[in-house]
Amino acid sequence: MSYPWFAVQVRSRYENLVSIQLTGKGYEWFLPSYKCRRRWSDRFKEIERPLFPGYVFCRLDPLNRFPILSIPGVALIVGIGKTPVPIDENEISAIQAVVKSEIPSQRWPFLKVGQRVRIEYGPLCGLEGILLDFKGQHHLVLSVTLLQRSVAVQVEGAWVTPLPQQPPSRSGPVSFDRLQPQRVA
């Protein structure tokens, strides 16, 4: 039986240490990363950084969380209240495909609105996300909704086709002015 993916929130810069502990306990985990250049005092160095700092993804039984929560550096399993909420399998699969493709990617602010597209060609064929134009280049933004985090990967404009627009959902406070009695001064 394969358990769903969950986001495990960890202390700052503990992602690799928690991953090692998860391996030792027999859990399947995923820590997506990207390469970036950092300037040191005497040179530039290319280093790997987590795409989702402070999080490690892990397949786990939500009814048996204690082995995970007892790992040093683990803060919590992301959810609503004390109930862990699984991450959509398609979102994790999309992030895994980007990491496996080795196409340059980077952290990106989470987006809720924009044109959704499907990649029709190339190594990311079949993935869906939001298409952006950034510095004259096309990027596909893939999101992990539960974490409100996103990843951008550079794609060729010819690879994408637009998906039908979904009607926007109503958000914001609901007004009950008509239902409440008016006070007369």
Accessible surface in RSA format (square Angstrom, percent):
REM  Atomic radii and reference values for relative SASA: ProtOr
REM  Chains: A
REM  Algorithm: Lee & Richards
REM  Probe-radius: 1.40
REM  Slices: 20
REM RES _ NUM      All-atoms   Total-Side   Main-Chain    Non-polar    All polar
REM                ABS   REL    ABS   REL    ABS   REL    ABS   REL    ABS   REL
RES MET A   1   206.51 106.9 120.69  79.9  85.82 204.3 109.16  92.8  97.36 129.0
RES SER A   2    82.19  69.5  50.71  67.7  31.48  72.5  49.40 105.2  32.79  45.9
RES TYR A   3    77.61  36.2  76.01  43.2   1.60   4.2  44.08  33.1  33.52  41.3
RES PRO A   4    49.24  35.9  45.14  41.1   4.10  14.9  49.00  40.5   0.24   1.5
RES TRP A   5     2.68   1.1   2.50   1.2   0.18   0.4   1.93   1.0   0.76   1.2
RES PHE A   6     1.79   0.9   1.79   1.1   0.00   0.0   1.79   1.1   0.00   0.0
RES ALA A   7     0.00   0.0   0.00   0.0   0.00   0.0   0.00   0.0   0.00   0.0
RES VAL A   8     0.00   0.0   0.00   0.0   0.00   0.0   0.00   0.0   0.00   0.0
RES GLN A   9    60.70  33.9  60.70  44.4   0.00   0.0   1.91   4.1  58.80  44.6
RES VAL A  10     7.59   5.0   0.00   0.0   7.59  18.3   0.00   0.0   7.59  20.6
RES ARG A  11   142.94  60.0 135.19  68.9   7.76  18.5  48.02  65.6  94.92  57.5
RES SER A  12    90.74  76.7  68.76  91.8  21.99  50.6  50.25 107.0  40.50  56.7
RES ARG A  13   191.99  80.6 167.49  85.4  24.50  58.3  64.18  87.7 127.81  77.5
RES TYR A  14    58.66  27.4  58.66  33.4   0.00   0.0  27.40  20.6  31.25  38.5
RES GLU A  15    11.11   6.4  11.09   8.4   0.02   0.0   0.74   1.4  10.37   8.5
RES ASN A  16   102.30  70.5 100.63  97.2   1.67   4.0  25.15  60.5  77.15  74.6
RES LEU A  17   101.87  56.7 100.53  71.9   1.34   3.4 100.80  70.8   1.08   2.9
RES VAL A  18     0.00   0.0   0.00   0.0   0.00   0.0   0.00   0.0   0.00   0.0
RES SER A  19     3.11   2.6   3.11   4.2   0.00   0.0   3.11   6.6   0.00   0.0
RES ILE A  20   113.76  64.7 108.98  81.2   4.78  11.5 110.96  79.9   2.80   7.6
RES GLN A  21    78.88  44.1  76.07  55.6   2.81   6.7   7.71  16.4  71.17  54.0
RES LEU A  22     0.00   0.0   0.00   0.0   0.00   0.0   0.00   0.0   0.00   0.0
RES THR A  23    82.96  59.0  70.17  71.1  12.79  30.5  66.71  89.6  16.25  24.6
RES GLY A  24    70.48  86.9   0.00   N/A  70.48  86.9  36.68 100.7  33.79  75.7
RES LYS A  25    93.42  45.6  61.48  37.7  31.94  76.0  49.33  44.4  44.09  47.0
RES GLY A  26    69.21  85.4   0.00   N/A  69.21  85.4  35.23  96.7  33.98  76.1
RES TYR A  27    45.94  21.4  34.35  19.5  11.59  30.1  27.30  20.5  18.63  23.0
RES GLU A  28    94.14  54.0  82.20  62.2  11.94  28.4  41.87  81.0  52.27  42.7
RES TRP A  29    91.92  36.9  72.81  35.2  19.11  44.9  65.34  34.8  26.58  43.1
RES PHE A  30    25.20  12.6  23.74  14.7   1.46   3.8  25.20  15.3   0.00   0.0
RES LEU A  31    30.47  17.0  13.05   9.3  17.42  43.8  13.05   9.2  17.42  46.9
RES PRO A  32     1.45   1.1   0.70   0.6   0.75   2.7   1.41   1.2   0.04   0.3
RES SER A  33    35.64  30.1  24.82  33.1  10.82  24.9   9.65  20.5  26.00  36.4
RES TYR A  34    29.88  14.0  23.11  13.1   6.78  17.6  17.53  13.2  12.35  15.2
RES LYS A  35   132.32  64.6 107.98  66.3  24.34  58.0  52.93  47.6  79.39  84.6
RES CYS A  36    23.65  17.9  16.33  18.2   7.32  17.2  23.65  59.9   0.00   0.0
RES ARG A  37   154.63  64.9 132.61  67.6  22.03  52.5  56.09  76.7  98.54  59.7
RES ARG A  38   103.06  43.3 101.67  51.8   1.40   3.3  30.71  42.0  72.35  43.8
RES ARG A  39   175.65  73.7 144.21  73.5  31.44  74.9  48.34  66.1 127.31  77.2
RES TRP A  40   106.98  42.9  97.90  47.4   9.08  21.3 101.58  54.2   5.40   8.8
RES SER A  41   119.66 101.1  75.59 100.9  44.07 101.5  60.85 129.6  58.81  82.4
RES ASP A  42   110.40  77.3  72.73  72.4  37.67  89.1  45.02 106.0  65.37  65.2
RES ARG A  43   117.31  49.3 104.42  53.2  12.90  30.7  60.13  82.2  57.18  34.7
RES PHE A  44   107.23  53.6  84.68  52.5  22.55  58.7  84.89  51.5  22.34  63.9
RES LYS A  45    86.70  42.3  82.27  50.5   4.43  10.6  45.06  40.6  41.64  44.4
RES GLU A  46   107.70  61.8  82.22  62.2  25.47  60.7  24.60  47.6  83.10  67.8
RES ILE A  47    43.05  24.5  37.17  27.7   5.88  14.2  43.05  31.0   0.00   0.0
RES GLU A  48   109.61  62.9  82.73  62.6  26.88  64.0  34.25  66.3  75.36  61.5
RES ARG A  49    72.48  30.4  71.94  36.7   0.53   1.3   4.04   5.5  68.44  41.5
RES PRO A  50    25.12  18.3  24.18  22.0   0.94   3.4  24.58  20.3   0.55   3.4
RES LEU A  51     3.00   1.7   0.00   0.0   3.00   7.6   0.00   0.0   3.00   8.1
RES PHE A  52     1.33   0.7   0.74   0.5   0.58   1.5   0.79   0.5   0.54   1.6
RES PRO A  53    40.98  29.9  35.10  32.0   5.88  21.4  35.32  29.2   5.66  35.2
RES GLY A  54    12.95  16.0   0.00   N/A  12.95  16.0  12.13  33.3   0.82   1.8
RES TYR A  55    24.13  11.3  24.05  13.7   0.08   0.2   2.61   2.0  21.52  26.5
RES VAL A  56     0.00   0.0   0.00   0.0   0.00   0.0   0.00   0.0   0.00   0.0
RES PHE A  57     0.06   0.0   0.06   0.0   0.00   0.0   0.06   0.0   0.00   0.0
RES CYS A  58     0.00   0.0   0.00   0.0   0.00   0.0   0.00   0.0   0.00   0.0
RES ARG A  59    44.74  18.8  40.81  20.8   3.92   9.3   9.37  12.8  35.37  21.4
RES LEU A  60     1.00   0.6   0.07   0.0   0.93   2.3   1.00   0.7   0.00   0.0
RES ASP A  61    37.86  26.5  36.02  35.9   1.84   4.3   7.60  17.9  30.26  30.2
RES PRO A  62    38.28  27.9  38.21  34.8   0.07   0.3  38.21  31.5   0.07   0.4
RES LEU A  63   168.80  94.0 133.54  95.5  35.25  88.6 137.30  96.4  31.50  84.8
RES ASN A  64    77.40  53.4  73.63  71.2   3.76   9.1  15.41  37.1  61.99  59.9
RES ARG A  65    73.92  31.0  69.96  35.7   3.96   9.4   6.44   8.8  67.48  40.9
RES PHE A  66   151.92  76.0 148.20  91.8   3.73   9.7 149.06  90.4   2.86   8.2
RES PRO A  67    37.56  27.4  34.82  31.7   2.74  10.0  37.56  31.0   0.00   0.0
RES ILE A  68     0.00   0.0   0.00   0.0   0.00   0.0   0.00   0.0   0.00   0.0
RES LEU A  69    72.46  40.4  54.68  39.1  17.78  44.7  54.79  38.5  17.67  47.6
RES SER A  70    53.86  45.5  22.73  30.3  31.13  71.7  28.34  60.3  25.52  35.8
RES ILE A  71     3.69   2.1   0.02   0.0   3.67   8.8   0.88   0.6   2.80   7.6
RES PRO A  72    98.70  71.9  84.15  76.7  14.55  52.9  95.72  79.0   2.98  18.5
RES GLY A  73    11.38  14.0   0.00   N/A  11.38  14.0   1.16   3.2  10.22  22.9
RES VAL A  74    19.67  12.9   0.00   0.0  19.67  47.4   0.05   0.0  19.62  53.2
RES ALA A  75    60.91  56.0  28.56  44.1  32.35  73.6  36.19  51.0  24.72  65.5
RES LEU A  76    81.16  45.2  81.09  58.0   0.07   0.2  81.16  57.0   0.00   0.0
RES ILE A  77    16.48   9.4   2.64   2.0  13.84  33.4   2.64   1.9  13.84  37.6
RES VAL A  78    20.32  13.4  20.06  18.2   0.27   0.6  20.32  17.7   0.00   0.0
RES GLY A  79    26.68  32.9   0.00   N/A  26.68  32.9   0.14   0.4  26.54  59.4
RES ILE A  80   135.17  76.9 127.96  95.3   7.21  17.4 131.03  94.4   4.14  11.2
RES GLY A  81    78.00  96.2   0.00   N/A  78.00  96.2  43.57 119.6  34.43  77.1
RES LYS A  82   190.37  92.9 170.05 104.3  20.32  48.4 122.03 109.8  68.34  72.8
RES THR A  83    90.47  64.3  88.36  89.6   2.11   5.0  56.47  75.9  33.99  51.4
RES PRO A  84    13.32   9.7   4.70   4.3   8.62  31.3   4.78   3.9   8.55  53.1
RES VAL A  85    40.00  26.3  39.67  35.9   0.33   0.8  40.00  34.8   0.00   0.0
RES PRO A  86    67.12  48.9  56.15  51.2  10.97  39.9  56.15  46.4  10.97  68.2
RES ILE A  87     7.13   4.1   0.08   0.1   7.04  17.0   1.99   1.4   5.13  13.9
RES ASP A  88    77.45  54.3  60.89  60.6  16.56  39.2  26.15  61.5  51.31  51.2
RES GLU A  89    79.58  45.7  74.48  56.3   5.10  12.2  52.84 102.2  26.74  21.8
RES ASN A  90   115.16  79.4 109.16 105.5   6.00  14.5  26.89  64.7  88.27  85.3
RES GLU A  91    39.25  22.5  34.66  26.2   4.59  10.9  19.28  37.3  19.97  16.3
RES ILE A  92     0.10   0.1   0.10   0.1   0.00   0.0   0.10   0.1   0.00   0.0
RES SER A  93    50.75  42.9  45.67  60.9   5.08  11.7  29.58  63.0  21.16  29.6
RES ALA A  94     9.26   8.5   9.04  14.0   0.22   0.5   9.04  12.7   0.22   0.6
RES ILE A  95     0.36   0.2   0.36   0.3   0.00   0.0   0.36   0.3   0.00   0.0
RES GLN A  96    62.87  35.2  59.23  43.3   3.64   8.7  22.10  47.0  40.77  30.9
RES ALA A  97    32.27  29.7  23.19  35.8   9.08  20.7  29.43  41.4   2.84   7.5
RES VAL A  98     1.26   0.8   0.37   0.3   0.89   2.1   0.37   0.3   0.89   2.4
RES VAL A  99    55.79  36.7  42.31  38.3  13.49  32.5  48.48  42.1   7.31  19.8
RES LYS A 100   179.00  87.3 154.98  95.1  24.02  57.2 107.30  96.6  71.69  76.4
RES SER A 101    30.31  25.6   1.41   1.9  28.90  66.6  11.56  24.6  18.75  26.3
RES GLU A 102   153.89  88.3 122.07  92.4  31.82  75.8  45.60  88.2 108.29  88.4
RES ILE A 103    31.38  17.9  24.82  18.5   6.56  15.8  27.08  19.5   4.30  11.7
RES PRO A 104   104.98  76.5  91.07  83.0  13.90  50.5 102.81  84.9   2.16  13.5
RES SER A 105    22.24  18.8   7.48  10.0  14.77  34.0   2.86   6.1  19.39  27.2
RES GLN A 106    60.30  33.7  60.30  44.1   0.00   0.0  19.53  41.6  40.77  30.9
RES ARG A 107   116.33  48.8 102.16  52.1  14.17  33.7  18.29  25.0  98.04  59.4
RES TRP A 108    34.85  14.0  24.83  12.0  10.02  23.5  24.74  13.2  10.11  16.4
RES PRO A 109    96.86  70.6  84.11  76.7  12.74  46.3  96.13  79.4   0.72   4.5
RES PHE A 110    45.30  22.7  20.24  12.5  25.06  65.2  20.24  12.3  25.06  71.7
RES LEU A 111    47.50  26.5  42.58  30.5   4.92  12.4  44.41  31.2   3.09   8.3
RES LYS A 112   160.75  78.4 122.92  75.4  37.82  90.1  73.53  66.2  87.21  92.9
RES VAL A 113   124.55  82.0 115.89 104.9   8.67  20.9 120.30 104.5   4.26  11.5
RES GLY A 114    43.69  53.9   0.00   N/A  43.69  53.9  26.55  72.9  17.14  38.4
RES GLN A 115    64.52  36.1  58.20  42.5   6.32  15.0  35.85  76.3  28.67  21.7
RES ARG A 116    94.15  39.5  93.16  47.5   0.99   2.4  38.25  52.3  55.90  33.9
RES VAL A 117     2.69   1.8   2.69   2.4   0.00   0.0   2.69   2.3   0.00   0.0
RES ARG A 118    82.61  34.7  82.61  42.1   0.00   0.0  11.88  16.2  70.74  42.9
RES ILE A 119     0.23   0.1   0.00   0.0   0.23   0.6   0.00   0.0   0.23   0.6
RES GLU A 120    60.90  35.0  50.86  38.5  10.03  23.9   9.72  18.8  51.17  41.8
RES TYR A 121   136.47  63.7 132.72  75.5   3.74   9.7  89.46  67.2  47.00  57.9
RES GLY A 122    39.54  48.8   0.00   N/A  39.54  48.8  19.50  53.5  20.04  44.9
RES PRO A 123    87.05  63.4  48.60  44.3  38.46 139.8  62.36  51.5  24.69 153.5
RES LEU A 124     1.36   0.8   0.00   0.0   1.36   3.4   1.36   1.0   0.00   0.0
RES CYS A 125    79.13  59.9  53.87  60.1  25.27  59.4  17.16  43.5  61.97  66.8
RES GLY A 126    41.32  51.0   0.00   N/A  41.32  51.0  25.43  69.8  15.89  35.6
RES LEU A 127    26.36  14.7  24.52  17.5   1.84   4.6  26.36  18.5   0.00   0.0
RES GLU A 128    62.39  35.8  48.69  36.8  13.69  32.6  12.95  25.1  49.43  40.4
RES GLY A 129     1.63   2.0   0.00   N/A   1.63   2.0   1.63   4.5   0.00   0.0
RES ILE A 130     9.65   5.5   9.65   7.2   0.00   0.0   9.65   7.0   0.00   0.0
RES LEU A 131    40.72  22.7  29.92  21.4  10.79  27.1  29.92  21.0  10.79  29.0
RES LEU A 132    48.00  26.7  44.11  31.6   3.89   9.8  48.00  33.7   0.00   0.0
RES ASP A 133   103.24  72.3  69.80  69.5  33.45  79.1  28.15  66.2  75.09  74.9
RES PHE A 134    75.03  37.5  73.51  45.5   1.52   4.0  74.92  45.4   0.11   0.3
RES LYS A 135   176.86  86.3 134.11  82.3  42.75 101.8  96.99  87.3  79.87  85.1
RES GLY A 136    68.88  84.9   0.00   N/A  68.88  84.9  32.05  87.9  36.84  82.5
RES GLN A 137    85.77  48.0  81.40  59.5   4.36  10.4  20.97  44.6  64.79  49.1
RES HIS A 138    69.32  37.9  67.18  46.7   2.14   5.5  40.19  41.4  29.13  33.9
RES HIS A 139    12.89   7.0  12.89   9.0   0.00   0.0   3.15   3.3   9.73  11.3
RES LEU A 140     0.00   0.0   0.00   0.0   0.00   0.0   0.00   0.0   0.00   0.0
RES VAL A 141     1.40   0.9   0.00   0.0   1.40   3.4   0.00   0.0   1.40   3.8
RES LEU A 142     5.68   3.2   4.10   2.9   1.58   4.0   5.68   4.0   0.00   0.0
RES SER A 143    24.59  20.8  14.31  19.1  10.29  23.7  13.57  28.9  11.02  15.4
RES VAL A 144     0.00   0.0   0.00   0.0   0.00   0.0   0.00   0.0   0.00   0.0
RES THR A 145    70.60  50.2  69.03  70.0   1.57   3.7  54.07  72.6  16.53  25.0
RES LEU A 146    53.45  29.8  29.66  21.2  23.79  59.8  35.93  25.2  17.52  47.2
RES LEU A 147    13.82   7.7   1.09   0.8  12.73  32.0   4.78   3.4   9.04  24.3
RES GLN A 148    88.07  49.2  78.07  57.1  10.00  23.8  46.20  98.3  41.87  31.8
RES ARG A 149    86.15  36.2  85.37  43.5   0.78   1.9  25.56  34.9  60.58  36.7
RES SER A 150     3.10   2.6   0.00   0.0   3.10   7.1   0.00   0.0   3.10   4.3
RES VAL A 151     0.31   0.2   0.26   0.2   0.05   0.1   0.26   0.2   0.05   0.1
RES ALA A 152     0.25   0.2   0.00   0.0   0.25   0.6   0.00   0.0   0.25   0.7
RES VAL A 153     0.13   0.1   0.02   0.0   0.11   0.3   0.13   0.1   0.00   0.0
RES GLN A 154    67.84  37.9  64.51  47.1   3.33   7.9  10.55  22.5  57.28  43.4
RES VAL A 155     7.58   5.0   0.00   0.0   7.58  18.3   2.95   2.6   4.63  12.6
RES GLU A 156    99.81  57.3  97.45  73.7   2.36   5.6  19.77  38.2  80.04  65.3
RES GLY A 157    28.49  35.1   0.00   N/A  28.49  35.1  12.93  35.5  15.56  34.9
RES ALA A 158    88.66  81.5  60.15  92.8  28.51  64.9  72.51 102.1  16.15  42.8
RES TRP A 159    54.42  21.8  54.37  26.3   0.05   0.1  36.65  19.5  17.77  28.8
RES VAL A 160    22.98  15.1   9.47   8.6  13.51  32.5   9.47   8.2  13.51  36.6
RES THR A 161    55.83  39.7  55.62  56.4   0.21   0.5  50.43  67.7   5.40   8.2
RES PRO A 162    98.05  71.5  79.94  72.9  18.11  65.8  79.94  66.0  18.11 112.6
RES LEU A 163    32.29  18.0  27.39  19.6   4.90  12.3  28.35  19.9   3.94  10.6
RES PRO A 164   117.81  85.9  97.92  89.3  19.89  72.3 109.80  90.7   8.01  49.8
RES GLN A 165   130.68  73.1 101.77  74.4  28.92  68.9  56.64 120.6  74.04  56.2
RES GLN A 166   139.55  78.0 122.88  89.8  16.67  39.7  36.51  77.7 103.04  78.2
RES PRO A 167   119.36  87.0  99.61  90.8  19.75  71.8 106.07  87.6  13.29  82.6
RES PRO A 168   130.85  95.4 102.07  93.0  28.79 104.6 112.03  92.5  18.82 117.0
RES SER A 169    99.69  84.2  73.30  97.8  26.39  60.8  51.10 108.8  48.59  68.1
RES ARG A 170   190.48  80.0 150.61  76.8  39.86  94.9  81.29 111.1 109.19  66.2
RES SER A 171   101.83  86.1  71.43  95.3  30.41  70.0  43.83  93.3  58.00  81.3
RES GLY A 172    52.76  65.1   0.00   N/A  52.76  65.1  28.50  78.2  24.27  54.3
RES PRO A 173   131.40  95.8 107.31  97.8  24.09  87.6 118.79  98.1  12.61  78.4
RES VAL A 174    91.68  60.3  74.20  67.2  17.48  42.1  74.36  64.6  17.33  47.0
RES SER A 175    75.90  64.1  51.91  69.3  23.99  55.3  51.13 108.9  24.77  34.7
RES PHE A 176   109.81  54.9 104.38  64.6   5.44  14.1 105.44  63.9   4.37  12.5
RES ASP A 177    95.53  66.9  92.34  91.9   3.19   7.5  26.91  63.3  68.62  68.4
RES ARG A 178   231.06  97.0 195.10  99.5  35.96  85.6  82.99 113.4 148.08  89.7
RES LEU A 179   139.05  77.4 108.91  77.9  30.14  75.8 112.25  78.8  26.80  72.1
RES GLN A 180   108.60  60.7 102.80  75.1   5.80  13.8  26.63  56.7  81.96  62.2
RES PRO A 181   131.49  95.8 102.44  93.4  29.06 105.6 113.89  94.0  17.60 109.4
RES GLN A 182   142.53  79.7 117.22  85.7  25.31  60.3  56.79 120.9  85.75  65.0
RES ARG A 183   236.20  99.2 205.09 104.5  31.12  74.1  84.96 116.1 151.24  91.7
RES VAL A 184   142.93  94.1 109.30  99.0  33.62  81.0 112.71  97.9  30.21  81.9
RES ALA A 185   146.37 134.6  72.98 112.6  73.39 166.9 109.66 154.4  36.71  97.3
END  Absolute sums over single chains surface
CHAIN  1 A    12466.6       9876.4       2590.2       7011.1       5455.5
END  Absolute sums over all chains
TOTAL         12466.6       9876.4       2590.2       7011.1       5455.5
